[in-house]
């Protein structure tokens, strides 16, 4: 009841245009956990199930795949934050799991770690910039959970308003509970998520699967997804650029469709505008190795570009943060200021996408053509020199 009341207050304030900075999400902990469970993809056949269970001494996750395989993973803990590493998971079947705390089954979940070898269809969702707009954030989450057969989600960052406040992370994971218990997340960090206290690193257990780095690559069938951290504009001088370049080169050799996602938008017609350094670094990599799609957040609107040297750029940063006006450029295919999420479908070598608002209406859609490495085709649009951001 208290959670419903909090949501009603948030919705009223949002409708009135009032600030929501003070609002906390009041979750009744229906499964006995403070946060979670949430699933993170950590490899082609592995995942982490995370959750917070205050006052608990021991926990484990038991899983059973629909093909009959099963296993149990003990959950390690740092204070009350538990993580169970599930390894050698079968690719394709659904995996049902139980979270067992102090010998008692607390809650259940279900997810897949990848497509079956002969499966061609992949669907993933994209959203970001939830920050402290809790009512909108909740509506976006519930919208995605109603979609059919979503395999995983990409979050474009700025999950919280202040990454140094632990209660904001608790609120974030409580709101996302209905989604992340059954749809694995691939995260990237936004500028609001970063703090010296490293809560982002802790909640996503980066030391256990990415070597503590906030950039990584993950394969799902014939799709390679690469998460970027802030600072890719360092170009050839840093470890991240070289890591991403190698991951893209390897993906190109395997003829994979490729998606890059990050927080700062290379191309945007919103408040922040074009990030020249990011656009140059991303553009070079995308053209050289044949990246089909780049998704980002940071600006609080929706935007899809026409192909720029073969690559489509999408801004999806309106899932709770204050929306802002957008002024389309000549390279813009569609732009809109409205809370939303994006669905991307991969069918063999064909990619398509649609943007969906909180009423469940698809207000934009498009086909993303294959982009072979080092394409000799002229770009559909030559972007003008970016104007100064307001």
C-alpha positions as CSV (number, residue, x, y, z in Angstrom):
1,X,0.0,0.0,0.0
2,X,2.8,2.4,0.9
3,X,4.5,1.7,-2.5
4,X,1.3,2.5,-4.3
5,X,0.9,5.7,-2.3
6,X,4.5,6.7,-3.2
7,X,3.8,6.1,-6.9
8,X,0.6,8.1,-6.7
9,X,2.4,11.0,-5.1
10,X,5.2,10.8,-7.8
11,X,2.7,10.7,-10.6
12,X,0.8,13.7,-9.3
13,X,4.0,15.7,-8.9
14,X,5.2,14.7,-12.4
15,X,1.9,15.8,-13.9
16,X,2.1,19.2,-12.1
17,X,5.7,19.7,-13.3
18,X,7.1,19.6,-9.7
19,X,10.6,18.5,-8.8
20,X,10.9,15.0,-7.4
21,X,14.4,15.2,-6.0
22,X,13.2,14.4,-2.4
23,X,11.2,11.4,-3.4
24,X,12.2,7.9,-2.3
25,X,10.8,4.7,-3.6
26,X,9.1,2.8,-0.8
27,X,9.2,-0.9,-1.6
28,X,7.4,-3.4,0.7
29,X,10.1,-6.0,0.0
30,X,7.5,-8.6,-1.1
31,X,10.2,-11.3,-1.4
32,X,12.1,-10.5,1.8
33,X,15.0,-9.0,-0.2
34,X,16.0,-5.3,0.1
35,X,17.0,-5.4,-3.6
36,X,17.0,-8.0,-6.3
37,X,17.2,-10.5,-7.6
38,X,18.8,-9.1,-10.7
39,X,20.7,-10.9,-13.4
40,X,23.9,-9.7,-15.1
41,X,25.3,-11.4,-18.2
42,X,29.0,-12.1,-17.6
43,X,30.0,-14.4,-20.4
44,X,28.6,-16.5,-23.2
45,X,27.5,-19.2,-20.8
46,X,27.6,-17.4,-17.4
47,X,25.7,-14.9,-15.3
48,X,25.6,-13.4,-11.9
49,X,22.4,-13.2,-9.8
50,X,22.7,-10.4,-7.3
51,X,20.5,-9.4,-4.3
52,X,20.6,-7.7,-0.9
53,X,19.4,-9.7,2.1
54,X,20.0,-7.8,5.3
55,X,20.8,-9.9,8.4
56,X,21.3,-13.1,6.4
57,X,24.2,-15.5,7.0
58,X,24.3,-17.6,3.9
59,X,22.6,-17.8,0.5
60,X,22.7,-19.8,-2.8
61,X,21.0,-19.9,-6.1
62,X,19.7,-23.2,-7.5
63,X,18.9,-23.3,-11.2
64,X,17.2,-25.7,-13.6
65,X,17.2,-25.4,-17.4
66,X,14.2,-26.5,-19.5
67,X,16.5,-29.0,-21.2
68,X,17.0,-30.7,-17.8
69,X,20.4,-29.4,-16.8
70,X,20.7,-28.0,-13.3
71,X,23.2,-26.7,-10.8
72,X,23.7,-24.8,-7.5
73,X,25.9,-21.7,-6.9
74,X,26.9,-20.5,-3.5
75,X,26.4,-16.7,-3.1
76,X,29.4,-14.8,-1.7
77,X,28.6,-11.6,0.2
78,X,30.0,-8.2,1.1
79,X,28.0,-7.3,4.2
80,X,24.4,-7.9,3.0
81,X,25.1,-7.7,-0.8
82,X,25.1,-11.2,-2.2
83,X,26.3,-12.5,-5.6
84,X,26.0,-16.0,-7.0
85,X,28.0,-16.8,-10.1
86,X,26.2,-19.3,-12.4
87,X,28.6,-21.0,-14.8
88,X,28.3,-23.6,-17.6
89,X,24.8,-22.5,-18.4
90,X,23.2,-24.0,-21.5
91,X,22.6,-21.6,-24.4
92,X,19.1,-21.4,-25.6
93,X,16.9,-23.0,-22.9
94,X,15.1,-20.9,-20.3
95,X,16.8,-21.1,-16.9
96,X,14.5,-21.1,-13.8
97,X,16.3,-20.2,-10.6
98,X,15.5,-20.1,-6.9
99,X,17.2,-17.7,-4.5
100,X,17.7,-19.6,-1.2
101,X,18.5,-17.5,1.9
102,X,19.4,-19.2,5.2
103,X,17.9,-22.5,3.9
104,X,14.6,-21.0,2.7
105,X,13.5,-20.3,-0.9
106,X,12.9,-16.5,-0.9
107,X,12.0,-15.8,-4.5
108,X,12.2,-17.2,-8.1
109,X,13.3,-15.9,-11.5
110,X,13.8,-17.0,-15.1
111,X,16.1,-15.9,-17.9
112,X,18.2,-17.0,-20.8
113,X,21.9,-16.6,-21.3
114,X,21.9,-16.7,-25.1
115,X,20.1,-18.0,-28.2
116,X,20.3,-21.6,-29.3
117,X,22.8,-22.2,-32.1
118,X,20.0,-22.5,-34.7
119,X,17.9,-19.6,-33.4
120,X,17.9,-16.5,-35.6
121,X,15.7,-14.1,-33.6
122,X,17.0,-11.8,-30.9
123,X,15.1,-9.0,-29.1
124,X,16.6,-6.5,-26.7
125,X,15.3,-3.3,-25.0
126,X,17.2,0.0,-24.6
127,X,16.5,2.8,-22.1
128,X,18.4,5.1,-19.8
129,X,18.6,8.3,-17.7
130,X,16.2,7.2,-15.1
131,X,17.8,9.3,-12.3
132,X,15.2,10.4,-9.8
133,X,12.0,10.4,-11.9
134,X,10.7,7.3,-10.1
135,X,7.1,7.3,-11.5
136,X,8.3,7.5,-15.1
137,X,11.0,5.0,-14.4
138,X,8.5,2.5,-13.0
139,X,6.2,3.0,-16.0
140,X,9.1,2.3,-18.4
141,X,10.0,-0.9,-16.5
142,X,6.4,-2.1,-16.5
143,X,6.1,-1.4,-20.2
144,X,9.1,-3.5,-21.1
145,X,7.9,-6.4,-18.9
146,X,4.7,-6.5,-21.0
147,X,6.7,-6.9,-24.2
148,X,7.0,-10.4,-25.6
149,X,10.2,-12.4,-25.7
150,X,12.7,-9.7,-24.7
151,X,16.1,-11.4,-24.2
152,X,18.1,-8.7,-22.4
153,X,18.2,-5.0,-21.8
154,X,20.8,-2.3,-22.4
155,X,20.9,0.6,-19.9
156,X,22.5,3.7,-21.3
157,X,23.5,5.1,-17.9
158,X,22.5,7.8,-15.4
159,X,20.6,5.2,-13.4
160,X,20.6,7.4,-10.3
161,X,20.8,11.1,-9.5
162,X,23.8,10.9,-7.3
163,X,26.0,7.8,-7.5
164,X,27.5,8.4,-4.1
165,X,24.3,7.9,-2.2
166,X,23.6,4.2,-1.5
167,X,19.8,4.7,-0.9
168,X,19.5,5.9,-4.5
169,X,20.9,2.6,-5.8
170,X,18.5,0.7,-3.5
171,X,15.6,2.7,-5.0
172,X,16.9,2.0,-8.5
173,X,17.0,-1.8,-8.0
174,X,13.7,-1.9,-6.2
175,X,12.0,-0.2,-9.2
176,X,13.7,-2.5,-11.6
177,X,12.9,-5.7,-9.7
178,X,10.1,-6.9,-12.0
179,X,12.3,-6.6,-15.0
180,X,15.8,-7.7,-13.9
181,X,14.6,-10.9,-12.2
182,X,13.9,-12.3,-15.7
183,X,15.7,-10.1,-18.2
184,X,19.5,-9.8,-17.8
185,X,21.0,-6.4,-17.9
186,X,24.1,-5.1,-19.7
187,X,25.0,-1.7,-18.0
188,X,27.1,1.3,-18.9
189,X,27.9,4.1,-16.6
190,X,26.6,7.6,-16.8
191,X,28.2,10.7,-15.3
192,X,25.6,10.7,-12.5
193,X,26.5,7.1,-11.6
194,X,30.2,7.7,-10.9
195,X,31.4,8.4,-7.4
196,X,34.6,7.9,-5.3
197,X,32.7,5.4,-3.2
198,X,32.3,3.1,-6.2
199,X,28.8,1.9,-5.6
200,X,28.3,1.3,-9.3
201,X,31.3,-1.0,-9.3
202,X,30.0,-2.8,-6.2
203,X,26.4,-3.3,-7.3
204,X,27.4,-4.6,-10.7
205,X,30.2,-6.8,-9.2
206,X,32.7,-5.6,-11.8
207,X,35.7,-7.1,-10.0
208,X,34.2,-10.6,-10.5
209,X,33.7,-10.6,-14.3
210,X,35.2,-7.6,-16.1
211,X,38.4,-7.1,-14.2
212,X,36.9,-4.0,-12.6
213,X,36.6,-2.3,-15.9
214,X,33.4,-0.5,-17.0
215,X,33.7,-1.5,-20.6
216,X,33.2,-5.0,-22.0
217,X,31.9,-7.1,-24.9
218,X,29.2,-9.7,-24.9
219,X,27.9,-12.0,-27.6
220,X,24.4,-13.2,-28.0
221,X,24.0,-15.4,-31.1
222,X,25.3,-13.6,-34.1
223,X,25.2,-10.2,-32.3
224,X,28.1,-8.6,-30.5
225,X,27.3,-5.9,-28.0
226,X,30.1,-3.6,-26.7
227,X,29.7,-1.4,-23.6
228,X,31.8,1.7,-23.5
229,X,32.8,3.8,-20.5
230,X,33.3,7.5,-20.4
231,X,36.6,8.5,-22.0
232,X,36.5,6.7,-25.3
233,X,37.5,10.0,-27.0
234,X,41.0,9.4,-25.7
235,X,41.4,7.7,-29.1
236,X,44.4,5.5,-29.5
237,X,46.1,6.6,-26.3
238,X,44.2,4.5,-23.8
239,X,43.5,0.9,-23.0
240,X,39.7,1.2,-23.6
241,X,40.1,2.3,-27.2
242,X,42.4,-0.6,-27.9
243,X,40.1,-3.1,-26.2
244,X,37.1,-1.9,-28.1
245,X,39.1,-1.9,-31.4
246,X,40.1,-5.5,-30.8
247,X,36.6,-6.6,-29.9
248,X,35.2,-4.9,-33.0
249,X,38.0,-6.4,-35.2
250,X,37.2,-9.9,-33.9
251,X,33.5,-9.4,-34.4
252,X,34.1,-8.3,-38.0
253,X,36.1,-11.4,-38.7
254,X,33.2,-13.5,-37.4
255,X,30.8,-11.5,-39.6
256,X,28.7,-10.5,-36.5
257,X,26.2,-7.7,-36.4
258,X,27.5,-5.2,-33.9
259,X,26.1,-2.7,-31.5
260,X,28.0,-0.2,-29.3
261,X,26.4,1.5,-26.4
262,X,27.5,4.3,-24.1
263,X,26.2,7.2,-22.1
264,X,27.5,10.3,-23.9
265,X,25.9,10.7,-27.3
266,X,28.1,11.0,-30.4
267,X,25.2,12.6,-32.3
268,X,22.4,14.5,-30.6
269,X,20.1,17.4,-31.4
270,X,19.3,17.9,-27.7
271,X,20.7,20.1,-24.9
272,X,24.2,18.7,-24.9
273,X,24.4,18.4,-28.7
274,X,27.2,16.6,-30.6
275,X,30.1,15.4,-28.5
276,X,32.9,16.0,-31.1
277,X,35.6,13.9,-29.4
278,X,33.2,10.9,-28.9
279,X,31.8,11.3,-32.4
280,X,35.2,11.2,-34.0
281,X,36.4,8.1,-31.9
282,X,33.2,6.2,-32.3
283,X,32.8,7.1,-36.0
284,X,36.3,5.9,-36.8
285,X,35.7,2.6,-35.1
286,X,32.2,2.1,-36.5
287,X,33.2,2.8,-40.1
288,X,36.3,0.7,-40.0
289,X,34.8,-2.4,-38.4
290,X,31.2,-2.1,-39.6
291,X,29.1,-1.3,-36.6
292,X,25.4,-1.3,-37.4
293,X,24.0,0.6,-34.4
294,X,25.3,2.9,-31.6
295,X,22.9,3.7,-28.8
296,X,23.4,6.3,-26.1
297,X,21.7,8.5,-23.5
298,X,22.8,11.7,-21.7
299,X,20.4,13.9,-23.6
300,X,16.8,13.5,-22.4
301,X,14.9,12.8,-25.6
302,X,14.6,10.2,-28.3
303,X,16.4,10.5,-31.6
304,X,17.3,8.3,-34.5
305,X,19.8,9.4,-37.2
306,X,19.9,8.6,-40.8
307,X,22.8,6.2,-41.5
308,X,26.1,8.1,-41.0
309,X,28.8,6.2,-42.9
310,X,26.7,3.1,-42.6
311,X,25.9,3.4,-38.8
312,X,22.6,4.4,-37.2
313,X,22.9,6.4,-34.0
314,X,20.0,6.3,-31.4
315,X,19.6,8.5,-28.3
316,X,17.4,7.0,-25.6
317,X,17.7,9.1,-22.5
318,X,14.2,9.8,-21.3
319,X,13.2,7.2,-18.7
320,X,12.8,9.5,-15.7
321,X,15.2,12.4,-16.0
322,X,13.6,15.7,-16.9
323,X,12.7,15.8,-20.5
324,X,14.2,18.6,-22.7
325,X,13.4,20.0,-26.1
326,X,15.1,18.6,-29.2
327,X,15.9,20.6,-32.4
328,X,16.5,18.1,-35.3
329,X,19.5,18.4,-37.6
330,X,19.7,17.4,-41.2
331,X,21.1,14.0,-40.2
332,X,18.0,13.3,-38.0
333,X,15.6,10.7,-39.2
334,X,13.2,11.1,-36.2
335,X,13.3,13.0,-32.9
336,X,10.8,13.3,-30.1
337,X,10.7,14.6,-26.5
338,X,8.8,11.9,-24.6
339,X,9.5,9.2,-22.0
340,X,10.1,5.9,-23.9
341,X,12.0,2.8,-24.4
342,X,13.4,1.2,-27.6
343,X,13.0,-2.4,-28.8
344,X,15.5,-3.8,-31.3
345,X,14.9,-7.0,-33.2
346,X,17.6,-9.1,-34.9
347,X,16.4,-11.6,-37.5
348,X,19.4,-13.3,-39.0
349,X,21.2,-10.4,-40.8
350,X,18.3,-8.0,-40.5
351,X,17.9,-5.5,-37.7
352,X,14.9,-3.4,-37.0
353,X,13.8,-1.1,-34.2
354,X,10.9,0.8,-32.8
355,X,10.5,3.4,-30.1
356,X,7.6,2.9,-27.6
357,X,6.0,5.5,-25.3
358,X,4.4,5.0,-21.9
359,X,1.0,4.3,-23.6
360,X,2.5,1.4,-25.5
361,X,2.4,3.2,-28.8
362,X,5.3,2.8,-31.3
363,X,6.0,6.4,-32.4
364,X,9.0,5.6,-34.6
365,X,10.4,2.5,-36.4
366,X,13.1,1.8,-38.8
367,X,15.3,-0.9,-40.5
368,X,19.0,-0.9,-39.7
369,X,20.8,-2.2,-42.7
370,X,23.9,-4.4,-42.5
371,X,27.1,-2.3,-42.4
372,X,30.1,-4.3,-43.8
373,X,33.6,-3.3,-42.5
374,X,35.3,-0.5,-44.3
375,X,32.3,0.2,-46.5
376,X,33.1,2.1,-49.7
377,X,29.6,3.5,-49.9
378,X,29.3,7.2,-49.5
379,X,27.6,8.2,-46.3
380,X,23.9,8.9,-46.5
381,X,24.5,12.2,-44.8
382,X,27.6,14.2,-44.2
383,X,27.1,15.8,-40.7
384,X,27.8,19.5,-40.5
385,X,30.2,21.0,-38.0
386,X,28.4,20.8,-34.6
387,X,27.0,24.0,-33.2
388,X,27.9,25.0,-29.7
389,X,25.6,23.5,-27.0
390,X,23.3,25.9,-25.2
